[in-house]
Amino acid sequence: MTFHKGNKVEVVKKSKDEAWEPYMNDFIGLHGVVTDPDTTINDPESLIEVSLVGKGTHRLPQDCLRLISSS
């Protein structure tokens, strides 16, 4: 799945990516907006920047995200 800037997403599960940190478990179930999808690389393995409601902006692995809606 390719994410684009402005997409609304949900953190649905713990990532298998090595970039996943234990504190990120608190993000599961939160919604946010993609702010930097790293489209210059367009690599599904790369981290993307997501602004999470109430938790700030973080770079997250894509395998933990589910698209809610596109803008």
C-alpha positions in Angstrom: 0.0 0.0 0.0 1.3 3.5 -0.8 0.6 6.3 1.6 0.2 9.9 0.5 0.4 13.2 2.3 -2.9 13.9 4.0 -4.1 10.3 4.2 -5.9 9.5 7.5 -4.4 6.4 9.1 -4.8 4.2 12.2 -2.0 2.4 14.0 -3.5 -1.1 14.0 -0.7 -3.4 15.3 2.9 -3.7 16.5 5.3 -3.5 13.6 7.8 -6.2 12.9 10.3 -3.5 11.7 13.4 -3.1 13.8 12.6 0.7 14.1 9.6 -0.2 16.3 10.3 0.9 19.9 8.4 -0.4 23.0 6.9 3.0 23.7 5.2 2.8 20.3 2.9 0.1 21.7 0.9 3.0 23.3 0.2 4.2 19.7 -1.9 1.2 18.8 -5.4 2.2 18.1 -4.6 5.9 17.6 -5.5 7.8 14.5 -3.4 10.3 12.6 -2.5 12.0 9.3 0.4 11.3 7.0 2.6 14.4 6.9 5.6 13.0 5.0 5.1 9.8 3.1 8.7 9.8 1.7 7.5 9.7 -1.9 10.9 10.4 -3.3 12.0 6.9 -2.3 8.5 5.3 -2.5 9.8 2.3 -0.6 7.1 0.3 1.2 9.8 -0.7 3.8 10.7 3.0 4.7 9.4 4.9 7.6 6.7 7.5 7.1 6.0 10.6 9.2 2.6 10.5 10.9 1.0 13.2 13.1 -0.9 11.2 15.7 -3.8 12.7 17.6 -2.6 13.6 21.1 0.9 12.1 20.7 2.7 14.4 18.2 4.5 13.5 15.0 6.5 10.3 14.7 8.2 8.3 11.9 6.5 4.9 11.8 6.9 1.7 9.9 4.2 1.2 7.2 3.3 -2.3 8.3 1.6 -1.1 11.4 -0.7 1.4 9.6 -4.1 1.0 8.0 -5.5 3.6 5.6 -8.8 5.1 7.0 -9.4 7.7 4.2 -7.5 9.6 1.5 -7.8 13.3 0.9 
